[in-house]
């Protein structure tokens, strides 16, 4: 993939699975500088507990690297598509669970102080998003979503309450707290 080609165009050309099959090992999020700025603002605004963070849909590790630089004690990465790129940049292995497996309980019994998901949750199938959100609430009571869209809409009936939003460089950082149903 050339740097001048947008990821959206590549998704249209190959489909998401085909794109990551072909380019996943060399993937880099072209919005990384903005993601770093949005993460910095989110940390300054909400002061999340960075004791044990899950970098969900971790890409090439841009969130993991930023969190490590900013005091995270431990960051685990999960990405079924870009695990090779993640390992190359971060030096650690990313588990390869996809949203369907996580929605089905693949992370049951784990506990994280924060889940950070950057530029991916809006790609989850609408029909799967409620179950995924509820499963995530079982493993953490804090969720930080970075998205280039107004999507995803995470509803209170899915166990999460929106407690703030920051927009930096057209990237939305949304801060959710698990709500008891």
DRENMAR-725659 format. One record per residue (C-alpha): x, y, z. Coordinates in steps of 0.05 Angstrom, whole numbers. Layout:
BEGIN
<<X Y Z>>
...
% end
This chain:
BEGIN
<<0 0 0>>
<<28 68 -18>>
<<28 123 34>>
<<-14 166 -13>>
<<-70 114 -14>>
<<-122 122 41>>
<<-140 63 85>>
<<-213 75 69>>
<<-198 66 -5>>
<<-159 3 10>>
<<-218 -24 52>>
<<-263 -11 -8>>
<<-214 -45 -55>>
<<-196 -106 -13>>
<<-248 -108 43>>
<<-224 -100 115>>
<<-202 -173 121>>
<<-167 -172 54>>
<<-132 -106 71>>
<<-104 -133 136>>
<<-86 -200 106>>
<<-44 -163 55>>
<<-19 -103 95>>
<<-29 -120 169>>
<<44 -135 184>>
<<66 -66 159>>
<<5 -27 183>>
<<15 43 215>>
<<-43 88 232>>
<<-34 151 191>>
<<-70 190 246>>
<<-19 173 300>>
<<3 244 315>>
<<-70 265 327>>
<<-83 202 368>>
<<-24 219 412>>
<<-50 290 422>>
<<-121 264 438>>
<<-93 213 486>>
<<-51 266 521>>
<<-112 310 529>>
<<-154 252 554>>
<<-102 233 607>>
<<-96 306 629>>
<<-172 313 633>>
<<-193 247 665>>
<<-131 221 700>>
<<-144 147 685>>
<<-114 92 726>>
<<-58 64 682>>
<<-40 5 726>>
<<-62 -48 676>>
<<-90 -24 610>>
<<-120 -64 552>>
<<-102 -34 485>>
<<-161 -63 446>>
<<-152 -66 370>>
<<-81 -45 383>>
<<-58 -32 311>>
<<16 -22 309>>
<<20 -2 382>>
<<11 73 378>>
<<-32 74 441>>
<<11 24 478>>
<<74 64 464>>
<<42 130 485>>
<<14 100 549>>
<<82 69 567>>
<<114 137 557>>
<<62 168 603>>
<<67 122 663>>
<<27 60 646>>
<<52 3 690>>
<<28 -53 643>>
<<-7 -51 575>>
<<-34 -113 540>>
<<-50 -110 466>>
<<-103 -147 427>>
<<-109 -145 351>>
<<-124 -203 305>>
<<-102 -164 243>>
<<-39 -126 260>>
<<-6 -169 313>>
<<59 -173 274>>
<<63 -97 267>>
<<46 -90 341>>
<<101 -138 362>>
<<153 -105 317>>
<<140 -35 346>>
<<126 -52 419>>
<<169 -114 430>>
<<110 -151 460>>
<<60 -201 432>>
<<-12 -180 417>>
<<-65 -231 429>>
<<-106 -244 366>>
<<-178 -241 391>>
<<-229 -207 346>>
<<-292 -170 368>>
<<-336 -232 358>>
<<-292 -274 404>>
<<-289 -220 457>>
<<-365 -211 453>>
<<-371 -286 464>>
<<-331 -282 529>>
<<-258 -295 507>>
<<-232 -247 560>>
<<-275 -273 617>>
<<-241 -271 685>>
<<-192 -216 667>>
<<-190 -147 699>>
<<-162 -82 672>>
<<-159 -12 703>>
<<-175 17 634>>
<<-193 -6 564>>
<<-169 39 508>>
<<-195 28 438>>
<<-169 72 382>>
<<-198 77 312>>
<<-232 9 312>>
<<-296 5 354>>
<<-335 42 300>>
<<-319 -17 254>>
<<-354 -68 298>>
<<-418 -95 268>>
<<-478 -58 297>>
<<-511 -123 316>>
<<-450 -145 356>>
<<-434 -78 390>>
<<-484 -85 448>>
<<-456 -153 469>>
<<-384 -130 460>>
<<-397 -68 503>>
<<-428 -111 558>>
<<-370 -160 557>>
<<-320 -102 562>>
<<-358 -77 624>>
<<-343 -144 657>>
<<-268 -134 653>>
<<-261 -59 667>>
<<-302 -2 694>>
<<-268 50 650>>
<<-268 55 574>>
<<-232 106 530>>
<<-254 106 457>>
<<-216 145 404>>
<<-254 151 339>>
<<-252 193 276>>
<<-329 190 273>>
<<-390 203 315>>
<<-395 127 316>>
<<-398 83 353>>
<<-457 101 395>>
<<-448 64 461>>
<<-514 64 498>>
<<-526 65 573>>
<<-567 1 568>>
<<-502 -33 546>>
<<-471 -19 615>>
<<-433 45 598>>
<<-445 118 614>>
<<-411 173 574>>
<<-376 219 623>>
<<-339 265 575>>
<<-314 278 506>>
<<-256 317 478>>
<<-246 331 404>>
<<-174 344 380>>
<<-154 344 307>>
<<-223 316 289>>
<<-209 256 335>>
<<-261 244 389>>
<<-236 218 455>>
<<-296 192 494>>
<<-292 174 568>>
<<-341 121 593>>
<<-354 93 662>>
<<-386 26 673>>
<<-455 36 702>>
<<-490 -14 745>>
<<-554 -39 713>>
% end
